Structures are given as C-alpha cells and as structure tokens.
Amino acid sequence: MCLACGVEKDTRAKEFYTVDDRLVQDEPIDPLLALCCEGWEGDKGWRTVVVCHACFARLDPDMWISSRCWANLTPVIPFERLPAHDHMHGGLGEHESSGDCGLDSVEGALREFLGVEQ
C-alpha cells in the first residue's frame, strides 16, 4: 500500500516506471519504493515512507525527504503514524551518504505499519 495516496499494489508484481522521463527504466522495478523521511520543525526522528511510482514523482526526492515534503502530498498516513526508520536494518545507516532505505524496507515498513509480526 502506498502510504501517501493509499493505492494497493502487489509487491510481487514488477512495473515499468513511466511517470517521469528522467527515470524511465528498460526493466520493470518494484511497484512501491521506500524513502527515508526526516522529522522537520517539531516532527521528531526518522520515518520510512512507502510510495507508489506516481507519488514518488510528485515528491521529486534528492537523497531523502523531510516531513514537510511528506505533508505536501496530503498523505493518507501522516508523519506521526509512519513506521519508524530502523537505521540498522532499513538502509545503510548513514543518511549523509545515502537516502536509500534498502530493498527490504518496503515489506518491513508495511509490516510495521500494519502491526504484523515477521
């Protein structure tokens, strides 16, 4: 599920990314992408956001996004309810060098959000 717009996606089915000409791929990719989201101006900590291709294009992220950027999407899930970002298991742990939350972050973040045990 995209935590921004709420669209349900089958995470086992790859999709071609065609939303933005800059990022069009020749090979299909995962339908949902995980990004690190830093709390901004009163929002505390880091969260993991999971977005579909359309919402990813609307975000236009650099290395990671802020909670202010997340709020600009008018998401169905507000920053406070997003799953906490696990620096040890969700990515490289160094936000200064990478905003990649890791390939396993989509499934892990959705499990945490839904309260499902692994």
Protein Blocks (a to p, Z undefined) as FASTA:
>chain_A
ZZknopacdfkbccddfkbmklocfbdcdfbdcdddddeehiacjddddddfklmmmnop
akbccfklmmmnopabdfklpccddfklnmnopakloccebjklmmmmmmmmnopaZZ
